[in-house]
Every structure is written in C-alpha cells, then in structure tokens.
C-alpha cells in the first residue's frame, strides 16, 4: 500500500514511519510540505499517488494558540481541509488525527465517539473545525482522536519530568485527567485501523484515565528513582488556555484496534529511555 504521511517530523509522524515499514511510505516534514499550500499538496499527492494520506501535522501549542489564532486555524483547519479535498479528488483515503481537547471535560466519565464536542480553547475549537472540514470534504475518512502523545525523543510531559527528576522534587497537577498515549501504540493502531475498519470517527488513546500527578508517580516508580511528587491544583500553573478537567477517552466501536493501557505505554517509554542511556 502507498501511504503519504504529513507532519512526519513529529512524535506521531516518526512512530508512523516505523510502524508502517511494510508499506511504500512517503514521509514529508513541514519543510517538505506546507499543508496550507494547495498547489504543494496537490503536487505531493500527484507525485506519491498514495492509497492513504495520514495527516499527523498540527499546530499543537495549546497556550500559544490563544494569541496565534490565524496560525492555529491555518494548520488545524485550512490544511486538513485542503488535504481532504485534494485526496478526495483522487478517491484517496485520508486519516486525520485530532484531540481530546474538543471536549469540555465536564461529563464525569471518559468520552466516546457519540459525545458532543464542546471545546474550551482556541486550540480545541480549531481542531474541532478541522474534524468537520475533513468529514465534509472526503467521505473516505478515518478521523482519529487521541490524547497526550509521548515518545522517548519528543517534547512531552514525561520527558520534562525526567529532566526535572534530578531536583529530587517535582510538582504535578492532580485535578486534571486524561488518557496518555504512547506514540508507537497509536501508530500501530492507526495502521490496523485503515486496513480493517469502516470509515468514520474513532477514539484511539491509552486505555484508562489518570491525573498528571498519578502519571508522574507511576513513571518514577517504573524508572526506579526516588523523587518526591507534590500534588497541586491546576491553578498552581496558570495557563493562557483553559484545559478540560477530565478529557479521558474511550471507544464505543467494536471494530476499533485495541489500545494498550497508558501504564503499558509508560513501561515501554522507560524501556526506551534505558536503551538510550546504555
């Protein structure tokens, strides 16, 4: 199968390249392809002639989006729309990756595919608008919502905590919950998704919900380091954007590829860290 990956330089993009090694993959970084440039997108699709386009490109700086609205909307709405329209013109399938931040976090339970989005931030609203744009433009779509993606070489929360561990004490938010997702697990699930499942909306995230406080405690316990973790409320770390209180994800789809738990993701992440330091 011929696959075109956009945003291939990010955490998920790199994991997709590894997971899809059995296919003919064209992997384009942002410097290779600006997804907001229609002519460039058209040329890339014509050149690679993909069976599937996977859009892993995104403006994902949640707080910066509050003041960089045009940039967030260009990358999260305009770009996905162009990719969907141009892929549809060739009857090509598109996989578009979205976020748990399309929800407001007030449900009191994990969100499934039938729940109504109500984003609280510019980032969340732009990602929701991108979802709608893709669904309208290309009927052959897989819309994938995920959450808190992490892998060993990326910029993410666990790598930040790992760097701070040498202090012997860290603070972590205990009143915001989500579904941390190990990038290689997500990439593998996406690969299985478009090979076996019907078109539509899917939630693919690390199974279970957890606060950042409990996530960090588990991470350090697996890592085998003694670090004091202090629980704080989210207002201890003021942010420009409002976060959902509990945006944990689950799925109601029987055909969805089974995701490992967030704990399994953390354990594999730690194994990766140890391999890097040998």
Order of alpha helices (4+ residues) and beta strands (2+ residues): beta-alpha-beta-alpha-beta-alpha-alpha-beta-alpha-beta-beta-alpha-beta-beta-beta-alpha-beta-beta-alpha-beta-alpha
